[in-house]
Amino acid sequence: MSQARVGVDIGSRLAKIVPAGDPGGQDRPRLRAGSARAVLAQVAAAEAAEVCLAVPDAWLNGSERGGREQEALRQIAEDELMLAPVTWAGQLAAVAALAASREAAAGQDPRRYLVCDAGAGGVRVALCEVSAAPGARYAVRQVGVHAVSGGGWLDFDDAVRTETGAGADPGLETWYEQAMTQAKRARVVFDRAESAPDFLAARIYTLA
């Protein structure tokens, strides 16, 4: 993967590597998710030529808290791991640019996109306007952003536990935790089975 361009999605709870180029290519990063430090360490080991970090938009809004979060990640990426020159992007803009690139590949011009980000603790919706820029790049302008605290995937998990009465039933709570763990394992196994034959026979679920 030497000289590859790598994009990394750094959420408030999890970091994910985003494959670049052909989604079915053999040179795509194999690691999918983990802590920001662990994922960036994999990127550093791959000697990527260009790294783009997509981070929560609040980290780039000029606030004191956002500045601290971004600086902490910058120290890990640049000072500690010595990554290649890093560029930064807000997650909402990154998703809009991805949608635009897919439409461009299909022969359509970039346009406006409504992006919804269901994070750990809340939901953000943005209307993004994308226009072509020199060098096969895109310029993204956020026309409007609406954020609502609560309602994110952590709240969804809590709602499922409450609805099923898991908190009052130790056996059900244990089952729920195991189901979530095995669901994560399934995603890893199914994804890697495309290019790693050893995963075709891997056990995914254990029923009890």
C-alpha positions as CSV (number, residue, x, y, z in Angstrom):
1,M,0.0,0.0,0.0
2,S,3.0,2.2,-0.4
3,Q,2.3,5.7,-1.8
4,A,-1.4,5.2,-1.3
5,R,-3.8,7.9,-0.5
6,V,-5.6,7.1,2.7
7,G,-8.7,8.6,4.3
8,V,-9.5,8.0,8.0
9,D,-12.8,8.8,9.7
10,I,-12.1,9.9,13.2
11,G,-15.4,9.9,15.2
12,S,-15.8,10.8,18.8
13,R,-15.8,7.1,19.8
14,L,-14.2,5.2,16.9
15,A,-11.9,5.6,14.0
16,K,-12.3,3.9,10.7
17,I,-10.1,3.5,7.6
18,V,-11.9,4.4,4.4
19,P,-10.6,2.4,1.4
20,A,-9.4,4.5,-1.4
21,G,-9.7,3.9,-5.1
22,D,-11.4,0.8,-6.4
23,P,-13.6,-0.7,-3.5
24,G,-12.7,-4.2,-4.7
25,G,-9.0,-3.5,-5.1
26,Q,-6.4,-5.7,-3.4
27,D,-4.4,-2.8,-2.1
28,R,-7.1,-1.4,0.2
29,P,-6.3,-1.2,3.9
30,R,-7.4,-4.3,5.8
31,L,-7.9,-2.7,9.3
32,R,-11.5,-1.3,9.6
33,A,-12.0,0.2,13.0
34,G,-10.5,0.8,16.4
35,S,-9.1,3.6,18.5
36,A,-7.7,6.7,16.7
37,R,-4.2,5.9,17.8
38,A,-4.4,2.2,16.7
39,V,-5.8,3.1,13.3
40,L,-3.4,5.9,12.6
41,A,-0.5,3.6,13.6
42,Q,-1.6,1.2,10.8
43,V,-1.7,4.1,8.4
44,A,1.9,5.1,9.4
45,A,3.1,1.6,8.9
46,A,1.7,1.6,5.4
47,E,3.8,4.7,4.5
48,A,0.9,6.5,2.9
49,A,1.8,9.3,0.6
50,E,-1.3,11.4,1.5
51,V,-3.6,11.2,4.5
52,C,-6.9,12.9,5.0
53,L,-8.6,12.9,8.4
54,A,-12.3,13.4,8.5
55,V,-13.2,14.6,12.0
56,P,-16.4,15.8,13.7
57,D,-17.3,19.2,12.3
58,A,-17.3,20.6,15.8
59,W,-13.5,20.1,15.9
60,L,-13.1,22.6,13.0
61,N,-15.6,25.3,14.1
62,G,-12.9,27.5,15.7
63,S,-14.1,26.8,19.3
64,E,-11.7,26.3,22.2
65,R,-12.9,22.7,22.8
66,G,-12.8,21.8,19.1
67,G,-9.3,23.3,18.9
68,R,-8.1,21.1,21.8
69,E,-9.6,17.9,20.2
70,Q,-7.9,18.7,16.9
71,E,-4.6,19.5,18.5
72,A,-4.6,16.3,20.5
73,L,-5.2,14.3,17.3
74,R,-2.6,16.3,15.4
75,Q,0.1,15.5,18.0
76,I,-0.7,11.8,17.6
77,A,-0.7,11.9,13.8
78,E,2.2,14.2,13.1
79,D,4.4,14.5,16.1
80,E,4.2,10.9,17.4
81,L,3.5,8.8,14.3
82,M,5.2,11.1,11.8
83,L,2.5,10.7,9.2
84,A,2.7,12.3,5.7
85,P,1.3,15.8,5.4
86,V,-2.2,15.6,6.8
87,T,-5.3,17.4,5.5
88,W,-8.4,17.9,7.5
89,A,-12.1,17.6,6.5
90,G,-15.4,17.8,8.4
91,Q,-17.3,14.6,8.3
92,L,-20.4,16.1,6.7
93,A,-18.4,17.7,3.9
94,A,-16.5,14.4,3.4
95,V,-19.7,12.5,2.9
96,A,-21.0,15.1,0.4
97,A,-17.7,14.9,-1.5
98,L,-18.0,11.1,-1.6
99,A,-21.5,11.3,-3.0
100,A,-20.4,13.8,-5.6
101,S,-17.4,11.6,-6.7
102,R,-19.8,8.7,-7.2
103,E,-22.2,10.7,-9.3
104,A,-19.3,12.1,-11.3
105,A,-18.1,8.6,-12.1
106,A,-21.6,7.9,-13.5
107,G,-21.4,11.0,-15.7
108,Q,-23.5,13.4,-13.5
109,D,-22.5,16.8,-12.3
110,P,-22.0,17.6,-8.6
111,R,-25.0,19.2,-6.9
112,R,-26.6,19.7,-3.5
113,Y,-26.7,16.8,-1.0
114,L,-28.6,16.4,2.2
115,V,-26.2,14.5,4.6
116,C,-27.3,12.9,7.9
117,D,-24.7,11.9,10.4
118,A,-26.0,9.7,13.2
119,G,-23.1,9.8,15.7
120,A,-22.8,8.4,19.2
121,G,-24.6,11.0,21.1
122,G,-26.6,13.0,18.5
123,V,-27.7,13.5,15.0
124,R,-26.5,16.2,12.5
125,V,-28.1,17.1,9.2
126,A,-26.5,19.4,6.7
127,L,-27.3,20.6,3.2
128,C,-24.0,20.7,1.3
129,E,-23.4,22.3,-2.1
130,V,-20.6,20.6,-4.1
131,S,-18.8,22.1,-7.1
132,A,-15.9,20.9,-9.2
133,A,-12.5,22.4,-8.5
134,P,-9.2,22.3,-10.4
135,G,-7.2,19.1,-10.0
136,A,-10.2,16.7,-10.0
137,R,-11.1,17.9,-6.5
138,Y,-14.4,19.2,-5.0
139,A,-15.3,22.4,-3.2
140,V,-17.9,21.8,-0.5
141,R,-20.0,24.6,1.0
142,Q,-22.4,23.9,3.9
143,V,-25.6,25.8,3.1
144,G,-27.2,24.9,6.4
145,V,-26.5,22.6,9.4
146,H,-28.9,21.4,12.1
147,A,-27.7,19.4,15.1
148,V,-29.8,17.7,17.7
149,S,-28.2,16.2,20.9
150,G,-29.5,12.8,21.8
151,G,-31.0,10.3,19.3
152,G,-27.6,8.9,18.2
153,W,-26.7,5.2,18.1
154,L,-26.0,5.1,21.8
155,D,-29.5,6.2,22.5
156,F,-30.8,3.6,20.1
157,D,-28.9,0.9,22.0
158,D,-30.4,2.1,25.2
159,A,-33.9,2.2,23.8
160,V,-33.6,-1.4,22.6
161,R,-32.4,-2.5,26.0
162,T,-35.3,-0.7,27.7
163,E,-37.9,-2.0,25.3
164,T,-36.8,-5.6,25.7
165,G,-36.5,-5.3,29.4
166,A,-32.9,-6.4,29.3
167,G,-31.9,-4.4,32.4
168,A,-34.3,-6.5,34.5
169,D,-33.3,-9.8,33.0
170,P,-29.6,-10.7,33.4
171,G,-29.8,-13.5,30.8
172,L,-31.3,-11.2,28.2
173,E,-28.7,-8.5,28.9
174,T,-26.0,-11.1,28.4
175,W,-27.5,-12.2,25.2
176,Y,-27.8,-8.7,23.9
177,E,-24.2,-7.9,24.6
178,Q,-23.1,-11.1,22.8
179,A,-25.4,-10.4,19.9
180,M,-23.7,-7.0,19.4
181,T,-20.2,-8.5,19.7
182,Q,-21.0,-11.2,17.1
183,A,-22.6,-8.6,14.8
184,K,-19.3,-6.7,14.8
185,R,-17.4,-9.9,14.1
186,A,-19.8,-10.7,11.2
187,R,-19.0,-7.4,9.5
188,V,-15.2,-8.1,9.8
189,V,-15.5,-11.7,8.5
190,F,-17.8,-11.0,5.6
191,D,-15.7,-8.0,4.5
192,R,-12.4,-9.9,4.6
193,A,-13.8,-13.1,3.1
194,E,-13.8,-11.3,-0.3
195,S,-10.1,-11.4,-0.6
196,A,-8.8,-13.7,2.2
197,P,-9.9,-17.3,1.6
198,D,-9.1,-18.3,5.2
199,F,-12.1,-16.2,6.3
200,L,-14.5,-18.2,4.2
201,A,-14.6,-21.0,6.8
202,A,-14.4,-18.7,9.8
203,R,-17.1,-19.2,12.5
204,I,-19.2,-16.1,12.9
205,Y,-22.1,-16.8,15.2
206,T,-22.5,-19.0,18.2
207,L,-26.1,-19.8,19.2
208,A,-27.0,-20.8,22.7
